[in-house]
Amino acid sequence: MAREGYPLPKFHFQVDYFGFEFGFTEVSGLDFETEVIEYREGNAPAYHKMKQPGLTKYSNITLKRGIFKGDNRNFDHWKKTFFFQEGKEKFRGDCTISMLDEEHKPIFVWKAVKAWPSKIQSTDLKADGNEVAIETMELVHEGLVQEPK
């Protein structure tokens, strides 16, 4: 149970995309920004610009995970975005990223609306390295909704 008055730990989370729970080691890009429009009427008595909200921009979400033998789910889903045929296959879907408590229940949720993978980056290979092979998937989306639980 998350204790009141304490910040939430960020290491216990899950990603649900198209009904599949993926195990990722890192998620970034859960941010958005509203552009500022500066405007001044020609006959305004004040010598400054008014600022008002413009369009909202959403960052791409970057997901990283270890590569496992025989697991091509990221690449297989990415292929669907390019071989999409009207009415035959759904390639956009909501991606839900949940912070979990000690009982593995969501305590804070982000939902990326109409997300689809725009980039898959395989691991780099180094003969003298000893790191785990990490694959990166980048999702684009049309909106980010925060849902505190």
C-alpha positions in Angstrom: 0.0 0.0 0.0 1.4 3.4 -1.0 1.9 5.6 2.1 0.2 8.9 2.2 2.6 11.9 2.2 5.5 10.1 0.5 6.5 10.3 -3.2 5.7 7.2 -5.2 8.6 4.9 -6.3 9.1 4.8 -10.0 10.6 1.3 -10.5 7.4 -0.8 -10.3 5.3 -0.4 -13.4 3.7 -2.2 -16.3 2.8 -1.4 -19.9 -0.3 -2.7 -21.6 -0.5 -2.4 -25.3 -3.1 -4.0 -27.5 -4.1 -6.3 -24.6 -0.5 -7.6 -24.1 1.4 -6.8 -20.9 5.0 -6.0 -21.9 7.9 -6.1 -19.5 9.9 -2.9 -20.1 13.0 -1.7 -18.2 12.4 1.9 -19.0 9.7 4.2 -20.1 10.2 7.9 -21.0 8.4 10.7 -22.9 5.3 10.9 -20.6 5.2 14.7 -21.1 3.3 17.3 -23.0 3.5 21.0 -23.6 1.1 23.7 -24.6 2.5 26.2 -27.0 2.2 29.9 -26.1 0.6 32.3 -28.6 1.7 35.9 -28.1 -0.7 38.5 -29.5 -1.1 42.2 -29.4 -3.9 44.2 -30.8 -2.8 47.2 -32.8 -4.8 49.7 -30.7 -4.0 48.2 -27.3 -2.9 50.8 -24.8 -0.5 48.5 -23.1 2.9 48.0 -24.6 3.2 44.3 -24.1 1.8 41.2 -25.8 -1.0 39.0 -24.3 -0.2 35.3 -23.9 -2.8 32.7 -24.5 -2.7 28.9 -24.9 -2.2 27.4 -28.3 -1.9 23.8 -29.5 -0.7 21.0 -27.2 2.3 18.9 -28.3 2.8 15.4 -27.0 6.3 13.8 -26.9 6.9 10.4 -28.3 7.0 7.6 -25.7 10.2 5.6 -25.7 10.0 2.1 -24.3 13.1 -0.1 -23.6 13.3 -3.8 -22.8 15.7 -6.7 -23.0 15.8 -8.9 -26.1 14.6 -12.5 -25.6 15.1 -15.4 -27.9 12.0 -15.9 -30.2 10.2 -12.7 -29.0 9.5 -10.5 -32.0 6.3 -8.8 -30.7 7.7 -5.2 -31.1 8.9 -5.8 -34.6 5.8 -7.7 -35.7 3.5 -4.9 -34.5 5.7 -2.3 -36.2 5.3 -4.2 -39.5 1.5 -3.9 -39.2 1.7 -0.1 -39.4 3.2 -0.3 -42.9 1.2 -3.2 -44.3 -2.1 -1.8 -43.1 -5.0 -2.5 -45.4 -8.3 -0.7 -44.8 -10.6 -2.8 -42.6 -8.3 -5.7 -42.3 -6.0 -4.9 -39.4 -6.1 -2.4 -36.5 -2.7 -0.8 -36.1 -3.5 2.0 -33.6 -4.4 1.4 -30.0 -4.3 2.8 -26.6 -1.2 2.2 -24.6 -1.6 2.1 -20.8 1.4 2.7 -18.5 0.7 2.0 -14.8 2.7 2.7 -11.7 2.0 -0.2 -9.3 1.9 -0.5 -5.5 3.3 -3.4 -3.5 0.2 -5.4 -4.3 0.8 -4.9 -8.0 -2.3 -2.7 -8.3 -2.3 0.5 -10.4 -1.9 3.7 -8.3 -1.2 6.1 -11.2 -2.0 5.5 -14.9 -1.0 7.2 -18.1 -3.0 6.4 -21.3 -1.5 7.2 -24.7 -4.4 7.5 -27.1 -4.3 6.0 -30.6 -0.6 5.0 -30.2 1.4 3.2 -32.8 5.1 2.3 -33.1 7.1 4.6 -35.4 10.6 3.3 -34.6 12.2 0.1 -33.5 15.9 0.3 -32.6 17.7 -3.0 -32.0 20.7 -3.3 -29.7 24.2 -2.3 -30.5 26.7 -5.2 -30.6 30.1 -5.0 -29.0 32.6 -7.9 -28.8 34.2 -6.5 -25.6 30.9 -5.6 -23.9 29.0 -7.5 -21.2 25.7 -5.6 -21.1 22.2 -7.0 -21.7 20.9 -6.6 -25.2 18.3 -3.8 -25.1 15.6 -3.1 -27.8 13.9 0.3 -28.0 10.5 1.1 -29.4 9.2 4.6 -29.9 5.4 5.2 -29.9 3.7 8.2 -31.4 0.2 9.0 -30.1 -2.6 11.6 -30.3 -3.0 12.5 -26.6 -1.8 11.6 -23.1 -4.3 11.2 -20.3 -3.3 11.0 -16.7 -5.6 9.0 -14.4 -4.7 9.0 -10.7 -6.2 6.0 -8.9 
